[in-house]
Amino acid sequence: MGDYFREREPQVMKENVYLLKEAMEKAPELRGVPTGVKGLDDLFFTVEWKEGKPVKKPLGGIPEYCVVNLTGMPDTGKSLIAEQFTIKQASLGQKVCFITVESPASFVAASLKERATAMGVEFGKVENNIILIDAASNSRLREDIPTMLDTLAYVYRTYKAHRTVIDSITGLFESKEMLARSVVRAFFNFMKKWYQTAIFVSQKRSGHEELSAEAAGGYAVGHIVDCTMVLSKEIVLSKTRAQNYKVEFGDIVRLFRIDGCRMCGHDTRLHIMNITELGLVEIGPALVDVIKAKI
């Protein structure tokens, strides 16, 4: 290794060296992107100084151009949140690219229609704003990353989309988890190149701790993306826990937390989460407030 460094010609990548001022000139403005999930958008904030004191200012959504990792065990509401985000953004006139890796496009379309109905959004007004890439039905799209990225670039150029959902990113490396980090990195960098606000749905393995940010492939996703949201559920089989949660014995309690967000401030507490009868995810009060009977 020593000989290698002594004999090689220096290769200075000057184009990748920036003054902070130069980098800031290219930095996007920090804005909130509404998710369509009640109670979630207010959990992100910026800080302003007033009279010498820091004051939180709600962002009103996830940060624009943020790549979000949405992880949890099955039946915790991950796909519902992804679909609510899709419908909300499409209803605001945004073009949304939805990569379906688990279910064929026709089934996802039916699910999105149900979500739109539950959200009170006329489906006819959003169906031309959602572009589906059916990787569930095409093994080459799932297994050959360059082909998938070429297809994504085509969608971005053709439809001018700036919102992307991948459900799930895990399905793109499920047979090669040793490559999980490189796969996730490739998609993360691609999202940044094309200025996408993105949600990557990540599956957990059965051995993972429910409230950890770990997903299939280890911590590869969480270490690379801008923000991680963790969803979990618990069947209440203890009278003490039933009293703490203010529910009946045998009920299901769903929990939500933001594990981290490098782009702005966020609520760090564990929150109660609910899935309504209409199939919509809502983020409720902080668990600590429920236990203290403040709510």
C-alpha positions as CSV (number, residue, x, y, z in Angstrom):
1,M,0.0,0.0,0.0
2,G,2.9,2.4,0.8
3,D,4.5,1.8,-2.6
4,Y,1.1,2.4,-4.3
5,F,0.8,5.9,-2.7
6,R,4.5,6.7,-3.5
7,E,4.4,5.7,-7.2
8,R,0.9,6.9,-8.4
9,E,0.3,10.3,-10.0
10,P,-1.8,12.7,-7.8
11,Q,-5.4,12.9,-8.9
12,V,-7.0,15.9,-7.4
13,M,-10.8,16.1,-7.9
14,K,-11.1,19.9,-7.8
15,E,-14.6,19.9,-9.1
16,N,-15.7,18.2,-5.9
17,V,-14.2,20.8,-3.6
18,Y,-16.4,23.7,-2.5
19,L,-16.3,26.7,-0.3
20,L,-19.3,26.5,2.1
21,K,-20.6,29.7,0.4
22,E,-20.5,28.1,-3.0
23,A,-22.4,25.0,-1.7
24,M,-25.0,27.2,-0.1
25,E,-25.7,28.9,-3.4
26,K,-26.9,25.6,-4.8
27,A,-28.8,24.5,-1.6
28,P,-32.6,24.3,-2.0
29,E,-34.9,26.3,0.2
30,L,-36.2,24.4,3.2
31,R,-39.9,23.8,2.7
32,G,-42.5,21.3,4.0
33,V,-44.1,18.7,1.8
34,P,-47.6,17.6,3.1
35,T,-47.9,13.9,3.7
36,G,-51.7,13.5,3.8
37,V,-51.2,11.8,7.3
38,K,-53.1,13.6,10.0
39,G,-50.8,14.6,12.9
40,L,-47.5,13.9,11.0
41,D,-46.7,17.1,9.3
42,D,-46.5,19.2,12.5
43,L,-43.8,16.9,13.9
44,F,-41.1,18.6,11.7
45,F,-40.0,22.1,12.4
46,T,-37.3,24.8,11.8
47,V,-35.9,27.1,14.5
48,E,-36.0,30.9,14.4
49,W,-34.5,33.3,17.0
50,K,-36.9,35.8,18.5
51,E,-35.8,38.2,21.3
52,G,-32.7,36.1,21.9
53,K,-34.6,32.8,22.3
54,P,-35.1,29.8,19.9
55,V,-38.6,29.4,18.6
56,K,-39.9,26.3,16.8
57,K,-41.7,26.9,13.5
58,P,-43.7,24.0,12.1
59,L,-42.5,23.0,8.7
60,G,-45.9,21.6,7.6
61,G,-44.6,18.3,6.2
62,I,-41.5,16.4,5.5
63,P,-38.6,18.5,4.2
64,E,-38.7,18.9,0.4
65,Y,-36.1,16.8,-1.4
66,C,-35.8,14.6,1.7
67,V,-35.4,10.8,1.3
68,V,-37.4,9.1,4.0
69,N,-37.0,5.5,5.2
70,L,-40.3,4.1,6.4
71,T,-39.7,0.9,8.4
72,G,-41.7,-1.5,10.4
73,M,-43.0,-5.0,10.8
74,P,-45.9,-6.2,8.5
75,D,-49.3,-4.6,9.2
76,T,-48.0,-1.5,10.8
77,G,-49.3,0.9,8.2
78,K,-46.2,1.5,6.0
79,S,-47.9,1.1,2.7
80,L,-50.9,3.1,3.9
81,I,-48.7,6.1,4.7
82,A,-46.9,5.8,1.3
83,E,-50.3,5.7,-0.5
84,Q,-51.6,8.7,1.5
85,F,-48.5,10.6,0.6
86,T,-49.0,9.7,-3.0
87,I,-52.7,10.8,-3.1
88,K,-52.0,14.0,-1.2
89,Q,-49.2,15.1,-3.4
90,A,-51.1,14.2,-6.6
91,S,-54.1,16.1,-5.3
92,L,-51.8,19.2,-5.0
93,G,-50.9,18.9,-8.7
94,Q,-47.6,17.1,-8.2
95,K,-46.5,14.2,-10.5
96,V,-45.8,11.2,-8.3
97,C,-43.7,8.2,-9.4
98,F,-44.8,5.1,-7.5
99,I,-42.5,2.1,-7.9
100,T,-44.4,-1.0,-6.8
101,V,-42.1,-3.9,-6.0
102,E,-44.5,-6.1,-4.0
103,S,-47.9,-6.0,-5.8
104,P,-48.7,-5.7,-9.5
105,A,-49.7,-2.2,-10.7
106,S,-53.4,-3.0,-11.1
107,F,-53.7,-4.0,-7.5
108,V,-51.8,-0.9,-6.3
109,A,-54.1,1.2,-8.5
110,A,-57.1,-0.2,-6.8
111,S,-55.6,0.4,-3.4
112,L,-54.8,4.0,-4.3
113,K,-58.4,4.6,-5.4
114,E,-59.6,3.3,-2.0
115,R,-57.1,5.6,-0.3
116,A,-58.3,8.6,-2.3
117,T,-62.0,7.8,-1.5
118,A,-61.1,7.6,2.2
119,M,-59.3,11.0,2.0
120,G,-62.2,12.7,0.2
121,V,-60.2,13.1,-3.0
122,E,-61.9,12.7,-6.3
123,F,-59.8,9.9,-8.0
124,G,-60.4,11.4,-11.5
125,K,-58.5,14.5,-10.5
126,V,-55.3,12.6,-9.4
127,E,-55.1,9.5,-11.6
128,N,-53.2,11.3,-14.3
129,N,-50.7,12.6,-11.8
130,I,-49.6,9.2,-10.6
131,I,-47.1,7.2,-12.7
132,L,-46.7,3.5,-11.7
133,I,-43.6,1.5,-12.4
134,D,-44.5,-2.2,-12.1
135,A,-41.3,-3.9,-10.8
136,A,-43.4,-6.6,-9.1
137,S,-44.3,-8.0,-12.6
138,N,-40.8,-7.5,-14.1
139,S,-37.8,-9.3,-12.6
140,R,-35.4,-7.2,-14.7
141,L,-36.6,-4.0,-13.1
142,R,-36.2,-5.6,-9.6
143,E,-32.8,-7.2,-10.1
144,D,-31.0,-5.0,-12.6
145,I,-30.5,-1.6,-10.9
146,P,-29.2,0.3,-14.0
147,T,-32.3,-0.7,-15.9
148,M,-34.5,0.5,-13.0
149,L,-32.6,3.8,-12.8
150,D,-32.8,4.3,-16.6
151,T,-36.6,3.7,-16.4
152,L,-36.8,6.2,-13.5
153,A,-34.9,8.8,-15.5
154,Y,-37.4,8.3,-18.4
155,V,-40.3,8.9,-16.0
156,Y,-38.7,12.0,-14.5
157,R,-37.9,13.5,-17.9
158,T,-41.3,12.6,-19.5
159,Y,-43.6,13.5,-16.6
160,K,-41.6,16.1,-14.7
161,A,-42.1,14.1,-11.5
162,H,-40.5,15.3,-8.2
163,R,-42.1,12.9,-5.8
164,T,-41.1,9.2,-5.6
165,V,-42.4,6.2,-3.6
166,I,-40.7,2.8,-3.5
167,D,-42.7,0.1,-1.9
168,S,-40.6,-1.6,-1.0
169,I,-36.8,-0.8,-1.3
170,T,-36.3,-4.1,0.4
171,G,-37.7,-6.0,-2.6
172,L,-34.8,-4.6,-4.7
173,F,-32.2,-6.5,-2.7
174,E,-34.1,-9.3,-0.9
175,S,-32.0,-12.0,-2.6
176,K,-28.7,-10.1,-2.1
177,E,-28.8,-8.5,1.3
178,M,-25.0,-8.3,1.3
179,L,-25.4,-5.6,-1.4
180,A,-28.1,-3.7,0.5
181,R,-26.0,-0.7,1.3
182,S,-24.8,-0.2,-2.3
183,V,-28.4,-0.6,-3.7
184,V,-29.8,1.9,-1.2
185,R,-26.9,4.3,-1.9
186,A,-27.5,4.1,-5.6
187,F,-31.2,5.0,-5.2
188,F,-30.5,7.7,-2.6
189,N,-27.9,9.4,-4.9
190,F,-30.3,9.2,-7.8
191,M,-33.1,10.8,-5.8
192,K,-30.7,13.7,-4.9
193,K,-29.6,14.1,-8.5
194,W,-33.2,14.4,-9.7
195,Y,-34.4,16.6,-6.8
196,Q,-36.9,14.1,-5.5
197,T,-38.9,14.0,-2.3
198,A,-39.0,10.3,-1.7
199,I,-40.3,7.6,0.6
200,F,-38.5,4.3,0.7
201,V,-40.7,1.6,2.4
202,S,-38.4,-0.9,4.3
203,Q,-39.4,-4.3,5.6
204,K,-38.2,-5.7,8.9
205,R,-37.2,-9.2,9.6
206,S,-39.0,-11.1,12.4
207,G,-35.8,-11.1,14.5
208,H,-35.6,-7.3,14.5
209,E,-36.6,-5.3,17.6
210,E,-39.9,-3.6,16.8
211,L,-39.0,0.0,17.6
212,S,-35.5,-0.1,16.2
213,A,-34.6,1.6,12.9
214,E,-33.1,-1.6,11.6
215,A,-34.6,-3.1,8.5
216,A,-33.8,-6.0,6.1
217,G,-30.2,-5.5,5.1
218,G,-29.2,-4.3,8.5
219,Y,-28.9,-0.6,9.1
220,A,-28.0,0.1,5.5
221,V,-31.1,2.1,4.8
222,G,-31.2,4.2,7.9
223,H,-27.5,5.1,7.7
224,I,-27.9,6.5,4.2
225,V,-31.2,8.3,4.0
226,D,-32.1,11.7,5.4
227,C,-34.9,10.6,7.7
228,T,-36.2,7.4,9.3
229,M,-39.7,6.8,10.6
230,V,-40.4,3.7,12.6
231,L,-43.8,2.0,13.0
232,S,-44.7,-0.8,15.4
233,K,-47.6,-2.5,17.0
234,E,-48.3,-4.4,20.2
235,I,-51.0,-6.7,21.3
236,V,-51.8,-5.6,24.8
237,L,-51.8,-8.8,27.0
238,S,-51.1,-7.1,30.3
239,K,-53.5,-5.3,32.6
240,T,-50.8,-2.9,33.6
241,R,-50.0,-2.0,29.9
242,A,-53.7,-1.8,29.2
243,Q,-54.0,0.8,32.0
244,N,-51.0,2.7,30.7
245,Y,-52.2,2.8,27.1
246,K,-55.8,3.6,28.2
247,V,-57.1,0.6,26.1
248,E,-58.8,-2.7,26.7
249,F,-57.0,-5.9,27.4
250,G,-56.3,-7.6,24.1
251,D,-56.4,-4.4,22.0
252,I,-53.7,-3.6,19.5
253,V,-51.7,-0.5,20.1
254,R,-49.7,1.0,17.2
255,L,-46.7,3.3,17.8
256,F,-44.8,5.7,15.7
257,R,-41.5,7.7,16.1
258,I,-39.2,9.7,14.0
259,D,-35.8,8.1,14.5
260,G,-33.9,11.0,13.0
261,C,-33.9,13.7,10.3
262,R,-30.7,15.4,9.2
263,M,-32.5,18.1,7.2
264,C,-34.6,19.8,10.0
265,G,-35.7,19.5,13.6
266,H,-38.3,16.9,14.6
267,D,-40.3,15.6,17.5
268,T,-38.3,12.9,19.2
269,R,-41.1,11.3,21.3
270,L,-42.9,8.0,20.8
271,H,-46.5,8.6,19.5
272,I,-49.6,6.6,19.5
273,M,-50.7,5.8,15.9
274,N,-54.1,4.8,14.7
275,I,-55.4,3.2,11.5
276,T,-59.0,4.3,11.1
277,E,-61.9,2.2,9.8
278,L,-61.4,3.8,6.4
279,G,-57.8,2.6,6.3
280,L,-56.1,5.9,7.0
281,V,-53.1,6.3,9.3
282,E,-53.2,9.1,11.9
283,I,-50.5,10.1,14.3
284,G,-51.8,10.7,17.7
285,P,-50.5,12.2,21.0
286,A,-47.1,11.4,22.5
287,L,-47.2,8.2,24.5
288,V,-45.8,10.0,27.6
289,D,-48.8,12.3,27.6
290,V,-51.2,9.3,27.4
291,I,-49.5,7.6,30.3
292,K,-49.6,10.7,32.4
293,A,-53.3,11.0,31.5
294,K,-52.9,14.4,30.1
295,I,-54.9,13.3,27.1
